[in-house]
């Protein structure tokens, strides 16, 4: 019997406060392990860049987690950038023991340095850009990124065995800086959220409507993602305000945080609390576990109007929960949503988003129909077992010349 592939997954943090990327690595690692791979995740104890304490985890030693192992390293000396000299030293000393590294995030110092070490050690590696090669994202700190590309990220892309994109549109728009690179287009997977127990005394498991005082006749519009300028909240809030002014009845639940920019998070909260949305909105902050599951279960419509989104794992989660979605065409799986009739698509502008939301709110029957379509599509296309098999096949193909 052949030995299982020994795979490194390298990511700056797997704390869930960072959202989709951390969640993806956890899900992928567990699914790969179920398919027989030996997976080690290298990461830091970072748990937010400003005001949270580090993760309370053992450091520098393997921690068994859902069939795979995680090795956490102290985030130091640059907490905001989730950097770790210890992680890089460990990688340099142990790279020869692994078949391949899957590195998540570009323009992140620890990921970039890890890719450089893999190059020098002859360890094949795949880079997953997380949308950072999108032209819109490259405009942020453009001059600094140009220097970064010339020193590190350009050679890393050139030396990669493949670039992992999560949608054809992400692959189409992404910059390669003149380097030839093999593209892998493999979507992200989602898992069913935690089951909701029946303990009526628990705040977390009580009815969402009861807990937040939402009338039974009001449809719930749910936003559950990071509070970030790219997410289109500057389109969503005006669109919702317009609907209220038009007499449309709904309740808006805003779930999310931004551990890297608390000022922006506070600006969005202030906007909601001082506008006509205040009486028809609930702000929860970051949610997980049973409360997250309850919110997905009891909402009527999920919304994410991002300016650009390489996949949108929150959208896929909502679909798996049977919720119709309203997304912008900046969310790169919008064509899948349209083709499967799983929701409504808007342009990246407030009037178009208002119209899409208005249409979605007009008919409960249509929402249920599109929600069922969404669930069926997610079960078929975004299941972790299928994605793990596709990923393992890609790993094996990359390693064939070396065998």
Secondary structure as the mmCIF struct_conf table of DSSP 4:
data_model
#
loop_
_struct_conf.conf_type_id
_struct_conf.id
_struct_conf.beg_label_comp_id
_struct_conf.beg_label_asym_id
_struct_conf.beg_label_seq_id
_struct_conf.end_label_comp_id
_struct_conf.end_label_asym_id
_struct_conf.end_label_seq_id
HELX_LH_PP_P HELX_LH_PP_P1 UNK A 2 UNK A 5
STRN STRN1 UNK A 6 UNK A 11
BEND BEND1 UNK A 12 UNK A 12
HELX_RH_3T_P HELX_RH_3T_P1 UNK A 16 UNK A 18
HELX_RH_AL_P HELX_RH_AL_P1 UNK A 20 UNK A 34
TURN_TY1_P TURN_TY1_P1 UNK A 35 UNK A 36
STRN STRN2 UNK A 38 UNK A 44
BEND BEND2 UNK A 49 UNK A 52
HELX_LH_PP_P HELX_LH_PP_P2 UNK A 53 UNK A 55
BEND BEND3 UNK A 60 UNK A 61
STRN STRN3 UNK A 62 UNK A 65
TURN_TY1_P TURN_TY1_P2 UNK A 66 UNK A 67
STRN STRN4 UNK A 68 UNK A 73
STRN STRN5 UNK A 76 UNK A 76
BEND BEND4 UNK A 77 UNK A 77
HELX_RH_3T_P HELX_RH_3T_P2 UNK A 79 UNK A 81
TURN_TY1_P TURN_TY1_P3 UNK A 82 UNK A 82
STRN STRN6 UNK A 84 UNK A 84
HELX_RH_AL_P HELX_RH_AL_P2 UNK A 85 UNK A 94
HELX_RH_3T_P HELX_RH_3T_P3 UNK A 95 UNK A 97
BEND BEND5 UNK A 99 UNK A 99
STRN STRN7 UNK A 100 UNK A 104
BEND BEND6 UNK A 106 UNK A 107
HELX_RH_AL_P HELX_RH_AL_P3 UNK A 109 UNK A 121
TURN_TY1_P TURN_TY1_P4 UNK A 122 UNK A 122
STRN STRN8 UNK A 125 UNK A 128
TURN_TY1_P TURN_TY1_P5 UNK A 130 UNK A 133
BEND BEND7 UNK A 134 UNK A 134
HELX_RH_AL_P HELX_RH_AL_P4 UNK A 135 UNK A 138
TURN_TY1_P TURN_TY1_P6 UNK A 139 UNK A 141
HELX_RH_AL_P HELX_RH_AL_P5 UNK A 142 UNK A 148
HELX_RH_PI_P HELX_RH_PI_P1 UNK A 149 UNK A 153
HELX_RH_AL_P HELX_RH_AL_P6 UNK A 154 UNK A 159
BEND BEND8 UNK A 161 UNK A 161
STRN STRN9 UNK A 162 UNK A 165
BEND BEND9 UNK A 166 UNK A 167
HELX_RH_AL_P HELX_RH_AL_P7 UNK A 168 UNK A 173
TURN_TY1_P TURN_TY1_P7 UNK A 177 UNK A 178
STRN STRN10 UNK A 183 UNK A 185
STRN STRN11 UNK A 190 UNK A 190
HELX_LH_PP_P HELX_LH_PP_P3 UNK A 192 UNK A 197
TURN_TY1_P TURN_TY1_P8 UNK A 200 UNK A 201
TURN_TY1_P TURN_TY1_P9 UNK A 203 UNK A 205
BEND BEND10 UNK A 206 UNK A 206
HELX_RH_AL_P HELX_RH_AL_P8 UNK A 208 UNK A 212
TURN_TY1_P TURN_TY1_P10 UNK A 213 UNK A 213
TURN_TY1_P TURN_TY1_P11 UNK A 216 UNK A 217
BEND BEND11 UNK A 218 UNK A 218
HELX_LH_PP_P HELX_LH_PP_P4 UNK A 219 UNK A 219
STRN STRN12 UNK A 220 UNK A 224
BEND BEND12 UNK A 225 UNK A 225
HELX_RH_3T_P HELX_RH_3T_P4 UNK A 229 UNK A 231
HELX_RH_AL_P HELX_RH_AL_P9 UNK A 233 UNK A 245
TURN_TY1_P TURN_TY1_P12 UNK A 246 UNK A 247
STRN STRN13 UNK A 251 UNK A 255
TURN_TY1_P TURN_TY1_P13 UNK A 259 UNK A 260
HELX_RH_AL_P HELX_RH_AL_P10 UNK A 262 UNK A 273
TURN_TY1_P TURN_TY1_P14 UNK A 274 UNK A 274
BEND BEND13 UNK A 275 UNK A 275
TURN_TY1_P TURN_TY1_P15 UNK A 276 UNK A 277
HELX_RH_3T_P HELX_RH_3T_P5 UNK A 278 UNK A 280
STRN STRN14 UNK A 281 UNK A 285
BEND BEND14 UNK A 286 UNK A 286
HELX_RH_AL_P HELX_RH_AL_P11 UNK A 289 UNK A 298
BEND BEND15 UNK A 300 UNK A 300
STRN STRN15 UNK A 301 UNK A 304
BEND BEND16 UNK A 307 UNK A 307
STRN STRN16 UNK A 309 UNK A 309
BEND BEND17 UNK A 310 UNK A 311
HELX_RH_AL_P HELX_RH_AL_P12 UNK A 313 UNK A 320
TURN_TY1_P TURN_TY1_P16 UNK A 321 UNK A 322
STRN STRN17 UNK A 325 UNK A 328
TURN_TY1_P TURN_TY1_P17 UNK A 329 UNK A 330
STRN STRN18 UNK A 331 UNK A 331
TURN_TY1_P TURN_TY1_P18 UNK A 332 UNK A 333
HELX_RH_AL_P HELX_RH_AL_P13 UNK A 334 UNK A 340
TURN_TY1_P TURN_TY1_P19 UNK A 341 UNK A 341
STRN STRN19 UNK A 343 UNK A 346
BEND BEND18 UNK A 348 UNK A 349
HELX_RH_AL_P HELX_RH_AL_P14 UNK A 350 UNK A 362
HELX_RH_AL_P HELX_RH_AL_P15 UNK A 364 UNK A 381
BEND BEND19 UNK A 382 UNK A 382
STRN STRN20 UNK A 383 UNK A 383
HELX_RH_AL_P HELX_RH_AL_P16 UNK A 384 UNK A 399
HELX_RH_3T_P HELX_RH_3T_P6 UNK A 400 UNK A 402
#
